[in-house]
Amino acid sequence: MEDAASAELRVSEPLETALPSLRGRDLAEELHHAEYPGLVRFLLLHGASWNEAQDAAQDAFTQMCQPGTSISYPKAWLRKVAWRSWLRQQVRPEDPCSQVPAESVVHWQTPAHAAELGVEERRVVELLLKLPAKQRAALAWTLDGFTTQESAEAMGITPEAARQNLARARATLKAELSLEGFSGTAGEEER
Amino acid sequence: MSHDSAEERFDTLLASMHEQLGVAVYDGLMGGGGPPELHDPDRALGRLLAGVHRQTGAAVGQRLARRRKKKLAGEQPAAPEGCGQGGGTMLMRRPAAVRLKYREQALDMARTYWPQDLVQILRDAVDFVQDLVVHLEEDSLPTGSCQRLTQVGASIGQVLALPESPQFPVALAGYDYLETVESDLSPCALRLMSEVRNAQQLLESELVPHLLAAEVSWLGALEVAQDLADDLDLAHREATALSAAVKAVEEVSTDFRGADLRSVDLEGVDLEGIRWDAATVWPAEWEKRIWKASLAAESDRGVLIVGTEPRDSTVPADL
């Protein structure tokens, strides 16, 4: 059965330990270059387009610079703020022209079309992006190395709900990928 | 497939997707000039307003113009970068923009790992020790052999000056191009150094003392010399492998035939030695300058090589 234990994946230790609260501006300068690509990937896995992900990632760093901001868990903070920023973009009247940069190295908007990925990996992304939003989110947090406890806190849900979303996401993906060893009964139970 | 192996396969697939997506995102960002500059909130509003104004004006016009141009020209999609160049390495699959941006550092790193012709040094050492084995089989020792052996020891010792630890700090995100370059070179260098250490140990602690003994044990010396020849031969093979890895790095840092480099900021990038052809797309403001600075390659028809200074003469029209 796709139980809570297997849903924990490989991460058993919390990704981040609490830092003494640091000034947002200092943190932003320290983390900007290293964390920006990871943040964009995180948002892409949530379903953001390439341009939306970049906008939201940049917005998160800009918010980090706000005077008076102090943060103990910067990686989780950045993901949470970037995710909210992306959600806000979804309800904003869209101006498609303002989203298209003149030249870009990538030739895709969603990773499901990224030629840089292998065939199997692209299929995984394609299926992942079809999952319900909460399941996608649970998987994106877990793939970035956060525990279900951490992702639950960030998503504002209970750890049990986070585990359930993760388990369902994994069960659906495995079924869609026709991986042998998948227990149909377990899948039924999850649903 | 058991439940456990299905779980393992699934987790591997997820991890592989996560990693490949990370590499694609990293390359996409770095190829386009890196993450956007960090902005203070005070400056963010101005940036947004300027961005909206610029993009709604210029970008729409450019996009429409580009579409019209494509329609008129019936443009075919460009072949993937690196196609038909026989690269085949993972590095060649990285976008040309990223390869060009980090070209200088990658070539510097290649030089660090290949400061001189290590294959030749080890070839000479193997030849000398094999020659010594022939003499020892006949219970003879050429004059000056011990001195020459000491020189061989010092000569192969130069290999041990190769870097043992990474030259570039590991990026937190873990997808750095230079890190990948180093991961291609470093294991070969470490294996080579390990083989050379074994050979040096054998040479200095066993063979030389055997030959300096008051009464030389020909059989003992022969066995040690044969072992040394084997060790040196292994080291020679590792040096050849390292040489191939270095050549591959040089190749991906030099071969930009058919590459789309429009999005690369070439200011400050050392372009000397780059091989390109008519299918390479340069930024418009650089194209004329690069044509002027380039010479036709002698061996490859249709290939140009960027020289040091702009030249007055023109490239033959048949290119």
Boltz contact constraints between the chains, C-beta under 6 A:
constraints:
  - contact:
      token1: [A, 28]
      token2: [B, 38]
      max_distance: 6.0
  - contact:
      token1: [A, 32]
      token2: [B, 38]
      max_distance: 6.0
  - contact:
      token1: [A, 34]
      token2: [B, 172]
      max_distance: 6.0
  - contact:
      token1: [A, 34]
      token2: [B, 173]
      max_distance: 6.0
  - contact:
      token1: [A, 36]
      token2: [B, 35]
      max_distance: 6.0
  - contact:
      token1: [A, 37]
      token2: [B, 25]
      max_distance: 6.0
  - contact:
      token1: [A, 37]
      token2: [B, 26]
      max_distance: 6.0
  - contact:
      token1: [A, 37]
      token2: [B, 29]
      max_distance: 6.0
  - contact:
      token1: [A, 37]
      token2: [B, 173]
      max_distance: 6.0
  - contact:
      token1: [A, 38]
      token2: [B, 173]
      max_distance: 6.0
  - contact:
      token1: [A, 40]
      token2: [B, 25]
      max_distance: 6.0
  - contact:
      token1: [A, 41]
      token2: [B, 21]
      max_distance: 6.0
  - contact:
      token1: [A, 41]
      token2: [B, 22]
      max_distance: 6.0
  - contact:
      token1: [A, 41]
      token2: [B, 25]
      max_distance: 6.0
  - contact:
      token1: [A, 58]
      token2: [B, 36]
      max_distance: 6.0
  - contact:
      token1: [A, 61]
      token2: [B, 38]
      max_distance: 6.0
  - contact:
      token1: [A, 62]
      token2: [B, 39]
      max_distance: 6.0
  - contact:
      token1: [A, 62]
      token2: [B, 41]
      max_distance: 6.0
  - contact:
      token1: [A, 62]
      token2: [B, 44]
      max_distance: 6.0
  - contact:
      token1: [A, 65]
      token2: [B, 40]
      max_distance: 6.0
  - contact:
      token1: [A, 65]
      token2: [B, 41]
      max_distance: 6.0
  - contact:
      token1: [A, 66]
      token2: [B, 41]
      max_distance: 6.0
  - contact:
      token1: [A, 97]
      token2: [B, 56]
      max_distance: 6.0
  - contact:
      token1: [A, 97]
      token2: [B, 60]
      max_distance: 6.0
  - contact:
      token1: [A, 98]
      token2: [B, 52]
      max_distance: 6.0
  - contact:
      token1: [A, 98]
      token2: [B, 55]
      max_distance: 6.0
  - contact:
      token1: [A, 98]
      token2: [B, 56]
      max_distance: 6.0
  - contact:
      token1: [A, 100]
      token2: [B, 59]
      max_distance: 6.0
  - contact:
      token1: [A, 102]
      token2: [B, 59]
      max_distance: 6.0
  - contact:
      token1: [A, 102]
      token2: [B, 62]
      max_distance: 6.0
  - contact:
      token1: [A, 103]
      token2: [B, 262]
      max_distance: 6.0
  - contact:
      token1: [A, 103]
      token2: [B, 263]
      max_distance: 6.0
  - contact:
      token1: [A, 104]
      token2: [B, 32]
      max_distance: 6.0
  - contact:
      token1: [A, 105]
      token2: [B, 28]
      max_distance: 6.0
  - contact:
      token1: [A, 105]
      token2: [B, 31]
      max_distance: 6.0
  - contact:
      token1: [A, 105]
      token2: [B, 32]
      max_distance: 6.0
  - contact:
      token1: [A, 105]
      token2: [B, 95]
      max_distance: 6.0
  - contact:
      token1: [A, 105]
      token2: [B, 97]
      max_distance: 6.0
  - contact:
      token1: [A, 105]
      token2: [B, 263]
      max_distance: 6.0
  - contact:
      token1: [A, 106]
      token2: [B, 28]
      max_distance: 6.0
  - contact:
      token1: [A, 111]
      token2: [B, 21]
      max_distance: 6.0
  - contact:
      token1: [A, 114]
      token2: [B, 24]
      max_distance: 6.0
  - contact:
      token1: [A, 116]
      token2: [B, 24]
      max_distance: 6.0
  - contact:
      token1: [A, 117]
      token2: [B, 20]
      max_distance: 6.0
  - contact:
      token1: [A, 121]
      token2: [B, 16]
      max_distance: 6.0
  - contact:
      token1: [A, 121]
      token2: [B, 17]
      max_distance: 6.0
  - contact:
      token1: [A, 121]
      token2: [B, 20]
      max_distance: 6.0
  - contact:
      token1: [A, 124]
      token2: [B, 13]
      max_distance: 6.0
  - contact:
      token1: [A, 124]
      token2: [B, 17]
      max_distance: 6.0
  - contact:
      token1: [A, 125]
      token2: [B, 17]
      max_distance: 6.0
  - contact:
      token1: [A, 143]
      token2: [B, 18]
      max_distance: 6.0
  - contact:
      token1: [A, 174]
      token2: [B, 10]
      max_distance: 6.0
  - contact:
      token1: [A, 179]
      token2: [B, 6]
      max_distance: 6.0
  - contact:
      token1: [A, 179]
      token2: [B, 10]
      max_distance: 6.0
  - contact:
      token1: [A, 180]
      token2: [B, 1]
      max_distance: 6.0
  - contact:
      token1: [A, 180]
      token2: [B, 6]
      max_distance: 6.0
  - contact:
      token1: [A, 181]
      token2: [B, 1]
      max_distance: 6.0
  - contact:
      token1: [A, 181]
      token2: [B, 2]
      max_distance: 6.0
  - contact:
      token1: [A, 181]
      token2: [B, 3]
      max_distance: 6.0
  - contact:
      token1: [A, 181]
      token2: [B, 6]
      max_distance: 6.0
